[in-house]
Every structure is written in structure tokens, then in C-alpha cells.
Amino acid sequence: MKLQPIDISATASASSIVFEALRRAIIEGRLEEGEPLRQDEIARLFNTSRIPVREAISRLEEQGLVTSQRYRGAVVAGLSPKETAEVFDLRALIEPEIIRDAVPRMTAELLTEAREKCAAFSAATDPMVYGDLNRDFHETLYRASDLKYFKEIAGNAIDRVERQIRAQLVMSNGMGRAGREHDAILEACETGDADRAALLTRDHILGAKASLLEHLQGG
């Protein structure tokens, strides 16, 4: 199993540490779709009991990253093209409202940080960091929003499709287009145009959806 062993035997938040490690491995694709999550093996890697492992897997199942299968137990969940489209459609509803709420609250410091994240994404050449840089940019802009529940839902939705987003950016040569769209979204934020930032965010998400589905369906 492709996990980095960590000794958490004396850690009070063992379940949270296991959860974050598994979640990260899943969204980065190091744990592949359909791969079983063997509790004994994971507990041994983290030098802990099965209890925090079981709790962590339950949390992952609640987020849709893990599913239980008969005779196999917990396995890494996959998404059909239809399910993938549904997640992107959800994001296209929620994330524009987050950024619309965020724009009037953005400080100069936050916008400077977002500009740095935007530049880092556009300059990236390592496919392994594309997903992280993409997410960093969007979450920096969303940070100013007071819509906490919306942000939680959006974060869970991104978790569900992050593996696919990474594939889409690489396989469709989508970095250039995404970089230009990021720049346009950021410019709208910098000028205080919340409605335009929301519209551009919606178009950005739906464009990524179309490109990804074309890739998944062999188009």
C-alpha cells in the first residue's frame, strides 16, 4: 500500500491523522479506484489500533471517497461519467455564490496572495503539483467568504473529483486555458466585480467538466 508510515501511537488525534493521510493518498491517486483499505495493514503502518483506522474510513465513506463492498470491505470509490458530471454541476451552483460573497470582503493582502498562487499555477511544469496549485488558487479566493457551509460542501465536492481534475489538466493540455481563466477571475476580484467573478467561476467549472467528460469518454 502506497502510504507513508507514521508512528501515531501516542497521538490523541490518531483518527484524524489516519483520515488525512488516506484522504490525501486517494485524491492524489496513490490509492487507486477499487483498491481495498485493509484495516490491519493501515493500523500497522501507523502503529495504532484498528479503532482510529475504522473511524477514519467511516469519515471517508461519509465524504464519498470510500465505499463498502460485499466480501471486499472498504475500497476506494470511483465515479462514473454521470456522477462526475453531477459533482461538477453542484460545484457550478455553489462556488460562484462563494466567490460572489467573498469579493467584497477581500483584502489587499489576500489578493496579493491569490496573484502569487495564480502565477505559481501558470508557471508549473510538474504534473504532480497541478491539482494542489489549482486548489490553492481557488481556496485562497474563497477564504474571504462567510458562507462556511457552502465552502464545506464545495471542498467535499472537489475531493470527489480531484483525481479527475488532475487527469484533465494533464491529458487535455488544460493548463494554459485554466491559467487564463484563473487570471480573468482574479482580475474581476481585483476590480471588485463580484457578479463577473461569479460568472467566470461558473464558466470555468463547466468548461473543465466538458473537457474532462470528453477525456473520460474517449473523445
Long-range contacts (C-beta under 8 A, 24 or more apart in sequence): 1-31, 1-35, 1-38, 1-41, 1-42, 1-45, 2-30, 2-31, 3-30, 3-31, 3-42, 3-45, 5-45, 5-46, 5-47, 6-45, 6-46, 6-47, 7-46, 7-47, 8-46, 8-47, 8-48, 8-52, 9-47, 9-48, 14-46, 14-48, 14-52, 15-51, 15-52, 15-53, 15-55, 15-56, 15-59, 16-56, 17-46, 17-52, 18-42, 18-46, 18-48, 18-52, 18-53, 18-55, 18-56, 19-55, 19-56, 19-59, 19-60, 21-46, 22-56, 22-57, 22-60, 22-66, 23-60, 23-63, 23-65, 23-159, 26-60, 26-65, 26-66, 26-76, 26-163, 27-65, 27-131, 27-159, 27-162, 27-163, 28-128, 28-131, 28-162, 28-163, 28-166, 29-163, 29-166, 31-76, 32-76, 33-76, 33-77, 33-78, 33-163, 34-75, 34-76, 34-78, 35-75, 35-76, 36-72, 36-73, 36-74, 36-75, 37-66, 37-73, 37-74, 37-75, 37-76, 38-73, 39-73, 39-74, 63-156, 63-159, 63-160, 64-156, 64-159, 64-160, 65-159, 65-160, 79-160, 79-161, 79-164, 81-213, 81-216, 81-217, 84-161, 84-164, 84-209, 84-212, 84-213, 84-216, 85-209, 85-213, 87-157, 87-160, 87-161, 88-161, 88-205, 88-206, 88-208, 88-209, 88-212, 89-209, 90-153, 90-157, 91-154, 91-157, 91-158, 91-161, 91-205, 92-202, 92-205, 92-206, 92-209, 94-150, 94-153, 94-154, 94-157, 95-138, 95-142, 95-154, 95-201, 95-202, 95-205, 96-198, 96-199, 96-201, 96-202, 97-147, 97-150, 97-198, 98-142, 98-145, 98-147, 98-150, 98-151, 98-154, 99-141, 99-142, 99-145, 99-185, 99-189, 99-194, 99-197, 99-198, 99-201, 100-194, 100-195, 100-197, 100-198, 101-145, 101-146, 101-147, 101-150, 101-194, 102-141, 102-142, 102-143, 102-144, 102-145, 102-189, 102-194, 103-144, 103-188, 103-189, 103-192, 103-193, 103-194, 103-197, 104-192, 104-194, 105-144, 105-145, 105-146, 106-141, 106-144, 106-189, 107-144, 110-140, 110-141, 110-143, 110-144, 111-186, 111-189, 111-190, 113-140, 114-140, 114-141, 114-186, 114-189, 115-186, 118-179, 118-182, 118-183, 118-186, 121-175, 121-178, 121-179, 121-182, 122-175, 122-179, 122-182, 122-183, 124-175, 127-166, 127-169, 127-170, 130-166, 130-169, 130-170, 130-175, 131-162, 131-165, 131-166, 131-169, 134-165, 134-169, 134-178, 135-162, 137-182, 141-185, 141-186, 141-189, 141-197, 161-212, 164-212, 164-216, 165-208, 165-212, 167-212, 167-215, 168-208, 168-211, 168-212, 168-215, 171-215, 172-211, 172-212, 172-214, 172-215, 174-208, 174-211, 177-207, 178-204, 178-208, 181-207
